[in-house]
Amino acid sequence: MINSFKKLFKTALFMASFFTVLFCLTACDLGPDPQADGARFNKRYYYYYVQTCSYNTVSNDVYLCSDIESLDKTMRVGLRVDNDGFASLDLNGDPYYYTESEYVEGYDPEFGSYFHFFQDDDELTVYKDGLTLAYWNSFDGTVTYYYYDFFYF
């Protein structure tokens, strides 16, 4: 009798452990894996207005700006910077990928904190507040500003 009681107890203990583990695997929220979702910056922006200006490629002084115009199609920008330094940039559905040596993070007293990306003769400044995006074409000496709203001017 005691022998069958021990066997029943071991079976019950095994079943309880099994169902506890099974329950935790299905019901317990352990949260996201910090290594798998290690974004230190992850935002999506929309821009509705555009303005093109000339600039001095040596001093970066901007001058001779066109009138601000409404975009026919909204400019969509997604930016994700991971903890390991890799950055992914989505410009209207076109993906671009950068290592830490291909961008800088900084602060501009006029527009605020930004990420600045380099690629050939092109540069792109994405301001973290989402109000302004600047596309710099050093070959043509132009900068195109994309704005979220008119109130910013």
Stockholm file with secondary structure:
# STOCKHOLM 1.0

chainA/1-153         MINSFKKLFKTALFMASFFTVLFCLTACDLGPDPQADGARFNKRYYYYYVQTCSYNTVSNDVYLCSDIESLDKTMRVGLRVDNDGFASLDLNGDPYYYTESEYVEGYDPEFGSYFHFFQDDDELTVYKDGLTLAYWNSFDGTVTYYYYDFFYF
#=GR chainA/1-153 SS CHHHHHHHHHHHHHHHHHHHHHHHHHHCCCCCCTTTTCEEEEEEEEEEEEEEEEECTTTCCEEEECCCEEEEEEEEEEEEEETTSCEEEEETTEEEEECGGGEEEEEETTTEEEEEEEETTEEEEEETTSSEEEEEETTTTEEEEEESCGGGC
#=GC SS_cons         CHHHHHHHHHHHHHHHHHHHHHHHHHHCCCCCCTTTTCEEEEEEEEEEEEEEEEECTTTCCEEEECCCEEEEEEEEEEEEEETTSCEEEEETTEEEEECGGGEEEEEETTTEEEEEEEETTEEEEEETTSSEEEEEETTTTEEEEEESCGGGC
//
